[in-house]
Amino acid sequence: MVNVPALEQMNQILHILFIFLPFLWALGTLPPPDALFLWAMEQVLEFGLGGSSMSTHPRLLIMFIVSVGTAITSYFIPSTVGVVLFMTGLGFLLSLNLSEMGFIFKCSITRHRVGTKSKALPSGSEKQLTWKECLFYIMILVLALLESILLHHFACCSQISKNSPQAIVGYILMVLLITLWILREIQSVYIFGIFRNPFYPKDVQTVTLFLEKQARLMKIGVVRRILLNLVSPFAMIAFLSLDTSLQGLHSVSVSIGFTRAFRMVWQNTENALLETVIVSAVHLLISSTDVWWNRSLDTGIRLLLVGVIHDRLIQFISKLQFAVTVLLASWMEKNRRKSTTPLCILNIVFSPFVLVFIAFSTLLSSPLLPLFTLPLFLVGFPRPTQSWPGVVGTAACVCADTVYYYQMVPGLTAALQSAMVAGSLGLLLPGSHYLGRFQDRLIWIMILERGYTYCCINIKGLELQETSCHTAEARRVDEVFEGAFEQEYTRICSINEHFGNVLTPCTVLPVKLYSDAKTVLSGIIDSHDNLREFKGDLVKVLVWILVQYCSRRSNMQENVHKTENKGKASLIILPALNTSPQTQSPDDTDSLNSEISDNWSDDIFGDEPTTKKGKEEKDQLKVLQSINLPIPGSVESQSVDDHSTGKVPENSLYKAVLVGYPAVDKGKQEDMVYIPLMEFNCSHSHLLSLPEEWMSNCLPNSKMREMSSLFPEEWYQFVLRQLECFHLEDNVPNVLEEIAKDMVLKDFYVRAVMTCYCSLFGVDSTDPSPSHILRVYNGVLPWSVALDWLTEKPELFQLALKAFRYTLKLMIDKASLGPIEDFKELTNCLEEYESDWYIGVVSDEKWKEAILQEKPCLFSLGYDPNMGVYTGRVLTLQELLIQVGKLNTEAVRGQWANLSWELLYATNDDEERYSIQAHPLLLRNLTVQAADPPLGYPIYSSKPIRIHLY
């Protein structure tokens, strides 16, 4: 080592460097081995080989190996023609989404093998579209190969002059660059992020108005797409094919430089166009061969150097802007100004050193780390574009609100595709971050990968339950977007009032999603007149729902009914008058009474429900939804079978009627019933007969006779006559008329409807209170003699609960829109609830299913204990505008680097630490939320989504 001066110098330098390694590790500048390895691969792939950062680490490793192999292979090709063809072809192929192409090929092979089973695979129209895409790519590849080989073989000249073919192509590229830049800038709301675009639609608040005003911009976007995807790549291939540097075979610089150049043409066309124009312009301005630039460097290496310098210059400006924003943010906080003023003064005094830190982090392409988000800047360790080690989209803090992001992502992806193709979101570079806003939803979008006609993104959804910090920053986001999109501008060219913010508005996206509206139901749900009408409406809704259910049920069992009822009358079980109910043990009775006392005490029927029983209600609701278990306040039924200890004899045509307890007085036992056989008056009545187990009776005959007076016979007959679901050979209206006159069938409906009615309201005849309405709406029923009977029939229980919820929605609609005029209007209203609404509880799984199925409207009843009011929540599916802005990439990377350093190195996990407090300029709290778990806590994170850009 002593005899080799270079090794001796390196030995001395490393001795000094090793002393500082612990210090660098403590400051978070020394990278972990995995981060360093991935960062190095990304840098070499992007700047040395013309690729892009990848959406996953395995893809990055595979693409890196293939790209290095391509550059090495090109070095050993003995012919210049072969080199040009090889670089052109591989450059195009590697810029495509190869994983998707492989998936298409695999699906095609599977279709070919399964033959007739291909229906399980994607449809023929999708296959046709896929083959159109493949044909398009094949045509582009063939044309690129033909152009490159023909120009290189016939038009390449050794003399370099301002009139050479390559120079002429350079002029064309300059015109293309200026044209594409103009076409891109007029698509966004701001030019350079500062000046208001006069061509962008003004005061846009509705989808229809926005689409009308944006029609012209979309036409311009089509022109830009053609120039970017077709014209520019072929023009750059012509420029490269005409270069004389390709004559030099077996040159490392040519292999690396031109392998990168031919791939950049497709991988990142806009940046490649800028680099090519700069190289061409410098060549035209400095044509002397004595200059180092022209003498020592070939065109491929010049393009590589220009690409690196351009990227680092953009990074330096972005980091400098972030540093200034941190300084301003520290100075603007009045409550901390005394403590941060000395730091601000030190930054100004030692500004040259701050610039050195910024320059050093720029050279390493590592984040600029503001210590605790204060103006104390360090150089973060180099890390890949994704910033986090985990697989994208595999971790999120899932909660009940996650379903709203699941529903909106497909529509948002389609809208992003249109905006990206038009150029509304600016340059699409890996590592760019965007923020979307709609009502209480915040959408974080990150670009992971970029290639020819495709882009790979990750979408995150932030929490909807806004904390104080979240609310403060969300309010500033709203102000930024309102100033850009919802404000009338009188001047032709206005200035962005929020230029210093890390968020720059870009555009608005029309997306089909749910708008969330909450209303206070005071004056509606507590009105005595409304509550009195509620009871009568409930009986009508129960009749309608049971008839509709039995009608649908008969359609499904039509063939079975035909075979069973051909040539003979229908035998039905009807409750009669004399049998003794089964007895119950004293322990069961005591248990029942205690449950009733706990869950339905007198204060429940007051004007305001007690909040301390909230947990008990949830427990009851869970039990109610169970099929096999009894609910609190009920008694498990005893079956009559071979092992029964009761005295009721077994008979296959008779079923025991089991009664919920407390025990019935023996003086009333003569009113209890068992079930003899009866015949329908109409031969077609079996089509609307209730299920056999629903025909049993649990109420005394005296109570049933009293309740029968509430049954709306006219409404019952009207509902029957409106049915249109029978497939009979006979005249349907006449058949329905005969069924409507069947008194036996009507008697069954009376018993079923009124028993459900008693189960929902209890035995009292008083008007229900608002708290009672809320409890039953949530599935917690009061105890009654019919409660056991109903809960033992889960399907009927769900229908009764559905009727109750429909009736509540009907009461609110009548109070808001006016009374129902006639039976026809009531039927239309209920049919609308059935087809277009889901009326239920937010915590139910069916609520989530309705959102994912994109039910047009959803309704839920709630209670706000803080305000002491009942609330209604309505979700409406419609096409609405999401406002989208671009975030300062270095601000996001810097704050994420500080988050990582503070939690992993400084181990400061204080939930109220300064670095996560809200700040309207830096959006600190939102940025921390968007980090990957466990350091961040987004409630939704998508897997990598690939968007086609054509």
Rosetta blueprint (number, residue, H / E / L):
1 M L
2 V L
3 N L
4 V L
5 P H
6 A H
7 L H
8 E H
9 Q H
10 M H
11 N H
12 Q H
13 I H
14 L H
15 H H
16 I H
17 L H
18 F H
19 I H
20 F H
21 L H
22 P H
23 F H
24 L H
25 W H
26 A H
27 L L
28 G L
29 T L
30 L L
31 P L
32 P L
33 P H
34 D H
35 A H
36 L H
37 F H
38 L H
39 W H
40 A H
41 M H
42 E H
43 Q H
44 V H
45 L H
46 E H
47 F H
48 G H
49 L L
50 G L
51 G L
52 S L
53 S L
54 M L
55 S L
56 T L
57 H H
58 P H
59 R H
60 L H
61 L H
62 I H
63 M H
64 F H
65 I H
66 V H
67 S H
68 V H
69 G H
70 T H
71 A H
72 I H
73 T H
74 S H
75 Y H
76 F H
77 I L
78 P L
79 S L
80 T H
81 V H
82 G H
83 V H
84 V H
85 L H
86 F H
87 M H
88 T H
89 G H
90 L H
91 G H
92 F H
93 L H
94 L H
95 S L
96 L L
97 N L
98 L H
99 S H
100 E H
101 M H
102 G H
103 F H
104 I H
105 F H
106 K H
107 C H
108 S H
109 I H
110 T H
111 R H
112 H H
113 R H
114 V H
115 G H
116 T H
117 K H
118 S H
119 K H
120 A H
121 L L
122 P L
123 S L
124 G H
125 S H
126 E H
127 K H
128 Q H
129 L H
130 T H
131 W H
132 K H
133 E H
134 C H
135 L H
136 F H
137 Y H
138 I H
139 M H
140 I H
141 L H
142 V H
143 L H
144 A H
145 L H
146 L H
147 E H
148 S H
149 I H
150 L H
151 L H
152 H H
153 H H
154 F H
155 A H
156 C L
157 C L
158 S L
159 Q L
160 I L
161 S L
162 K L
163 N L
164 S L
165 P H
166 Q H
167 A H
168 I H
169 V H
170 G H
171 Y H
172 I H
173 L H
174 M H
175 V H
176 L H
177 L H
178 I H
179 T H
180 L H
181 W H
182 I H
183 L H
184 R H
185 E H
186 I L
187 Q L
188 S L
189 V L
190 Y E
191 I E
192 F L
193 G L
194 I L
195 F E
196 R E
197 N L
198 P L
199 F L
200 Y L
201 P L
202 K L
203 D L
204 V L
205 Q L
206 T L
207 V H
208 T H
209 L H
210 F H
211 L H
212 E H
213 K H
214 Q H
215 A H
216 R H
217 L H
218 M H
219 K H
220 I H
221 G H
222 V H
223 V H
224 R H
225 R H
226 I H
227 L H
228 L H
229 N H
230 L H
231 V H
232 S H
233 P H
234 F H
235 A H
236 M H
237 I H
238 A H
239 F H
240 L H
241 S H
242 L L
243 D L
244 T H
245 S H
246 L H
247 Q H
248 G L
249 L L
250 H L
251 S L
252 V H
253 S H
254 V H
255 S H
256 I H
257 G H
258 F H
259 T H
260 R H
261 A H
262 F H
263 R H
264 M H
265 V H
266 W H
267 Q H
268 N L
269 T H
270 E H
271 N H
272 A H
273 L H
274 L H
275 E H
276 T H
277 V H
278 I H
279 V H
280 S H
281 A H
282 V H
283 H H
284 L H
285 L H
286 I L
287 S L
288 S L
289 T L
290 D L
291 V L
292 W H
293 W H
294 N H
295 R H
296 S L
297 L L
298 D L
299 T H
300 G H
301 I H
302 R H
303 L H
304 L H
305 L H
306 V H
307 G H
308 V H
309 I H
310 H H
311 D H
312 R H
313 L H
314 I H
315 Q H
316 F H
317 I H
318 S H
319 K H
320 L H
321 Q H
322 F H
323 A H
324 V H
325 T H
326 V H
327 L H
328 L H
329 A H
330 S H
331 W H
332 M H
333 E L
334 K H
335 N H
336 R H
337 R H
338 K H
339 S H
340 T H
341 T H
342 P H
343 L H
344 C H
345 I H
346 L H
347 N H
348 I H
349 V H
350 F L
351 S H
352 P H
353 F H
354 V H
355 L H
356 V H
357 F H
358 I H
359 A H
360 F H
361 S H
362 T H
363 L H
364 L H
365 S L
366 S L
367 P L
368 L E
369 L E
370 P E
371 L H
372 F H
373 T H
374 L L
375 P L
376 L L
377 F E
378 L E
379 V E
380 G L
381 F L
382 P L
383 R L
384 P L
385 T L
386 Q L
387 S L
388 W L
389 P L
390 G L
391 V L
392 V L
393 G L
394 T L
395 A L
396 A L
397 C L
398 V L
399 C L
400 A L
401 D L
402 T H
403 V H
404 Y H
405 Y H
406 Y H
407 Q H
408 M H
409 V H
410 P H
411 G H
412 L H
413 T H
414 A H
415 A H
416 L H
417 Q H
418 S H
419 A H
420 M H
421 V H
422 A H
423 G L
424 S L
425 L L
426 G L
427 L L
428 L L
429 L L
430 P L
431 G L
432 S L
433 H E
434 Y E
435 L E
436 G E
437 R E
438 F E
439 Q L
440 D L
441 R E
442 L E
443 I E
444 W E
445 I E
446 M E
447 I E
448 L E
449 E E
450 R E
451 G E
452 Y L
453 T L
454 Y E
455 C E
456 C E
457 I E
458 N E
459 I E
460 K E
461 G E
462 L L
463 E L
464 L L
465 Q L
466 E L
467 T L
468 S H
469 C H
470 H H
471 T H
472 A H
473 E H
474 A H
475 R H
476 R H
477 V H
478 D H
479 E H
480 V H
481 F H
482 E H
483 G H
484 A H
485 F H
486 E L
487 Q L
488 E L
489 Y L
490 T L
491 R L
492 I L
493 C L
494 S L
495 I E
496 N L
497 E L
498 H L
499 F L
500 G L
501 N L
502 V L
503 L E
504 T E
505 P E
506 C E
507 T E
508 V E
509 L E
510 P E
511 V E
512 K E
513 L E
514 Y E
515 S E
516 D E
517 A E
518 K E
519 T E
520 V E
521 L L
522 S L
523 G L
524 I L
525 I L
526 D L
527 S L
528 H H
529 D H
530 N H
531 L H
532 R H
533 E H
534 F H
535 K H
536 G H
537 D H
538 L H
539 V H
540 K H
541 V H
542 L H
543 V H
544 W H
545 I H
546 L H
547 V H
548 Q H
549 Y H
550 C H
551 S H
552 R H
553 R H
554 S H
555 N H
556 M H
557 Q L
558 E H
559 N H
560 V H
561 H H
562 K H
563 T H
564 E H
565 N H
566 K L
567 G L
568 K L
569 A L
570 S L
571 L E
572 I E
573 I E
574 L L
575 P L
576 A L
577 L L
578 N L
579 T L
580 S L
581 P L
582 Q L
583 T L
584 Q L
585 S L
586 P H
587 D H
588 D H
589 T H
590 D H
591 S H
592 L H
593 N H
594 S H
595 E H
596 I H
597 S H
598 D H
599 N H
600 W L
601 S L
602 D H
603 D H
604 I H
605 F H
606 G L
607 D L
608 E L
609 P L
610 T L
611 T H
612 K H
613 K H
614 G H
615 K H
616 E H
617 E H
618 K H
619 D H
620 Q H
621 L H
622 K H
623 V H
624 L H
625 Q L
626 S L
627 I L
628 N L
629 L L
630 P L
631 I L
632 P L
633 G L
634 S L
635 V L
636 E L
637 S L
638 Q L
639 S L
640 V L
641 D L
642 D L
643 H L
644 S L
645 T L
646 G L
647 K L
648 V L
649 P L
650 E L
651 N L
652 S L
653 L L
654 Y L
655 K L
656 A L
657 V L
658 L L
659 V L
660 G L
661 Y L
662 P L
663 A L
664 V L
665 D L
666 K H
667 G H
668 K H
669 Q H
670 E H
671 D H
672 M L
673 V L
674 Y L
675 I L
676 P L
677 L E
678 M E
679 E E
680 F L
681 N L
682 C L
683 S L
684 H L
685 S H
686 H H
687 L H
688 L H
689 S L
690 L L
691 P L
692 E H
693 E H
694 W H
695 M L
696 S L
697 N L
698 C L
699 L L
700 P L
701 N H
702 S H
703 K H
704 M H
705 R H
706 E H
707 M H
708 S H
709 S L
710 L L
711 F L
712 P L
713 E H
714 E H
715 W H
716 Y H
717 Q H
718 F H
719 V H
720 L H
721 R H
722 Q L
723 L L
724 E L
725 C L
726 F L
727 H L
728 L L
729 E L
730 D L
731 N L
732 V H
733 P H
734 N H
735 V H
736 L H
737 E H
738 E H
739 I H
740 A H
741 K L
742 D L
743 M H
744 V H
745 L H
746 K H
747 D H
748 F H
749 Y H
750 V H
751 R H
752 A H
753 V H
754 M H
755 T H
756 C H
757 Y H
758 C H
759 S H
760 L H
761 F H
762 G L
763 V L
764 D L
765 S L
766 T L
767 D L
768 P L
769 S L
770 P H
771 S H
772 H H
773 I H
774 L H
775 R H
776 V H
777 Y H
778 N L
779 G L
780 V L
781 L L
782 P L
783 W L
784 S L
785 V L
786 A L
787 L H
788 D H
789 W H
790 L H
791 T H
792 E L
793 K L
794 P H
795 E H
796 L H
797 F H
798 Q H
799 L H
800 A H
801 L H
802 K H
803 A H
804 F H
805 R H
806 Y H
807 T H
808 L H
809 K H
810 L H
811 M H
812 I H
813 D H
814 K H
815 A H
816 S H
817 L H
818 G L
819 P L
820 I L
821 E L
822 D L
823 F H
824 K H
825 E H
826 L H
827 T H
828 N H
829 C H
830 L H
831 E H
832 E H
833 Y H
834 E H
835 S H
836 D H
837 W E
838 Y E
839 I E
840 G L
841 V L
842 V L
843 S L
844 D L
845 E H
846 K H
847 W H
848 K H
849 E H
850 A H
851 I H
852 L H
853 Q L
854 E L
855 K L
856 P L
857 C E
858 L E
859 F E
860 S E
861 L E
862 G E
863 Y E
864 D E
865 P L
866 N L
867 M L
868 G L
869 V E
870 Y E
871 T E
872 G E
873 R E
874 V E
875 L E
876 T E
877 L E
878 Q E
879 E E
880 L E
881 L E
882 I E
883 Q E
884 V E
885 G E
886 K E
887 L E
888 N L
889 T H
890 E H
891 A H
892 V H
893 R H
894 G H
895 Q H
896 W H
897 A H
898 N H
899 L H
900 S H
901 W H
902 E H
903 L H
904 L H
905 Y H
906 A L
907 T L
908 N L
909 D L
910 D L
911 E L
912 E L
913 R L
914 Y H
915 S H
916 I H
917 Q L
918 A L
919 H L
920 P L
921 L L
922 L L
923 L L
924 R H
925 N H
926 L H
927 T H
928 V H
929 Q H
930 A L
931 A L
932 D L
933 P L
934 P L
935 L L
936 G L
937 Y L
938 P L
939 I L
940 Y E
941 S E
942 S L
943 K L
944 P L
945 I E
946 R E
947 I E
948 H E
949 L L
950 Y L
